[in-house]
Amino acid sequence: MRHPRLSTVVERRLLVNYRLDPEAAARLLPGALRPQLVNGYAVAGICLVRLGDVRPAWAPRAVGLRSENAAHRIAVEWDGPEGVETGVYIPRRDTASPVNAWAGGRVFPGEHGRADFRVRETPDELDVSYVTRSGDTRVSVTVEVIGELRGSVLFPDLERASAFFRAGAKGFSPAGAGRRLDGMELRTGEWRVEACRVRAARSSFFEDRARFPAGSATLDCALVMREVPAVWHPLPAMAAS
């Protein structure tokens, strides 16, 4: 099936990032992918994104939808036809939108679970939490937007962090009962992020000791992107193994 390009406005994209033990990260990846390492760590996190004006690229803005969404991500690399490529593996996606939940995996790549979100935002603070309808995943994050990146072990400054995540614009999710990976690529000519100080962060995914033994997943930093127009391009499917 040929998926359409999706035009959107990224109204808010909060990236809450963890540094992982590479072996713990590798256990969660399909065989086609391997962890992308920074300073000896794998990089993972939660993307809490509100999208506005979501529509096929050919459609008028009047038909665009708005939704709260979340994705758990692990930075990965793989061997492409022209050398090593980078992106993210997304083991789960969740959404507040019944349209996204129905369309994910059908109209556009990426199957979505249903979740209920609670959001409180000001120009300087963001408080985002959600619980999946199944009850198996819970996330709660509170951050303060600041002028520079502080305290990160992964990245020395905001410029380096921004460049890393911009290079990871390709995202792949399991599909076809895990036999293949469907992908989307985020493209924007107006990439810009701000640094955040994390006041509080809880994630049942990263706190699950079956996935991450004690000490193997550590909160590192957070970034936010706001009011950026973007187009999501479908990618050719990748074999999972």
N, C-alpha and C positions, 0 to 999 in steps of 0.2 A: 504493500500500500504506500502511495506517495503522500507524505505528510506536508501540510502547508507551512510556510514561514509565518511566524506570529509576531505582530507588531505590538509593543507594550511601552508603558512608562514605568520604570522601576521607581515607585514612590518611596519605598524604603527597603533596603536590603542590608540586614544586620548579620554580619559574619562573626560568630563566636568560635574562636579557634583553640584547639587543643594540640599539644605535642604528645606523640604516642611512641611507645616502644615499637620499633619496626617489625619485630616478630608478631606482636599482638595485632598490628595492622594487617600484616600479610595474611593472617589466618582468616580475615574477613573478605578477602579479595578473590574473584574468579581467577582462573589460571592465566588468562590473557594479560592480566595487569599486575604491577608490582608497586609498592609504596614509593612515592617521590620523597627523598630525604632532604632535610635542611638541618645543618649542624648536627647530623647524626640521628635526627628524629624524623619519624613520619608525622605528617600534618593532617589533621582532621578537624571537623567542626559541624556547627549547625548554621544553616542559612535560613533566616526568618525574613521572608520577603512579602511585601504587599505590592501587587501588580495592578496597574490601572490601564484602561483603554486596551485590554487584551482582545485581539481580533486577528483574523487572517490578514496578511500584509496588504491584500488588495481591497479589503473592506473599509468603509468609511468609519470615522471615529465614533459616530453616533451609535454604532452597534457594539462598541467595546464593553467588556466586563471588568469588574474590579474584584480582587480576592486576596485573602490572607493565605499564605502557604509556608511550608517548611520542608527542608531537605537536610538529611544527615549526609555528610560528605567526607571522603577520604581522598587526599591528593595522590594521584597515581601517574605512572608513566608506562608506555608500552612501545613496542617496536613497530613503527609504521613503514610504509614503502620507501620513504625518504629519510629514515632514521628515527631516533627516539622522539616520541610525542608526549605531551603532558596534558592533564585534565583532572577530572575528579570522578570517582566512583560514588554513586548515590544508592546505598542499600535500601533506603526508604524515603518516600515523599508523602507528605500529608497536606491536606487542604481543608479550608472551611467551605469551599464552593462545591455544591453537588454537581455543577456543570463540569468543573475540572476533574472531579472524581470519575464522572462518566466518560469524559473525553480522553483522559490520560490513558495511553496505550491503544486508543482507537483513532481519535482525530489527530493527536500529537503524541510523540514518544513520552514514556514515563508514566507508569501506573501510580495512582495516588490513593492513599487511605483518607478516610474522613476524620476530621478533628474539630474541636471547639477552641477558639482563640479568645484571649483577653489581651487588649492592647491599651496602653496609656502612653501618649507621646507629647513632648514639648520640643522646642528647638534644641534644648540642651540635655534632655533625658529621654530614655526609651525604656519601657517596661513591657515586655512581651512574654506571654506564656500560652501554652496549649496542652491539651490532653486529647489523645486519640479516642475515637468512639469505642474502640476495642478495650481501652484502658491500659494497653501495654506500653505506651510511651508517654512520658510527661517531660515538659521542658518549661523552665522559668528563668528569665534573664532580665536583669536590670543594669543599665549602663549609663554613664555620663559622657557626653561628647566633649573631647578635650582637643587642644591644639597640636599635640605631638604624641607619638607612640612612646609609651614608657613601660619598662619592666618586662618586655618580651625577650625570651631566650631564643626564639626562632629568628626574629628580624631586628636589626640594629636601629632601624628608623622607619617612618611611615612610607617613604619613597620605595624602600626595598620590599616592604610588605605589599604595597599597592602593585608593584611590578609582578610579584609572585602570583597574586590572585588574578591579575589580568591575563597572565599567561595560561591560567587554568580554566579557560572559558568553555572548554568542551566537557560536557557531563554525560556519563553513561549509567544506565539503570538496568537491572535484570528484567528480562521479558521472556515470553515463550517458555514459561515454567523453568526459567533459569538457563535455557539453552543458548540464549543470545543476549547481547547488550544493545539496547536502543539508545541513541544519543541525540543531544541538542547542543548547539553552540550559541553562546551569548555574544552578540556583536553590537558595539556602540562606539561612536566617534567622540563621546563626551564622558569617558571614564573618569571618575573622581571619587575618592573615598576620604573619610575622616576617621581619626583615631578615637577610640573610646576607652574609658576606664571602667572595668567591670566591678560593679558594686556587689552583685550576687548572681550566681549561675548554678542551676541544677539541671541535670539531664539524666533520665533513667537509662538512656542508651550508654553514655560514657561512664555512668556509675555502676553498670552491670558487671559484677566481678567474674561472671562466666565469660564475658567477652574480654574484659580488661582486668587482669589481676592487679592487686593493690600496687600503686606506684607506676603503672604502665600508661595511664592517661592523665595528663595534667593540664589544667586551664592555662592558656598562654596569653591571649590578647583578643581584642575585638575591634572591628572596623564597621563603618556604616557608609552606605551609598544612598543618596537621596535625589529624587526628581531627575532621573537620567533616562532619556528615551533609548530604547534598545529593540533589536529584532532578534528573535530566537530562530536559528536555522536548523532544520533536521539534518542529522548526519547518517551516513550509511551504517547499518547495523554491524556489530562486531561479534564474532563467535566468542562465547564465554570462556572456552578452554583452548 
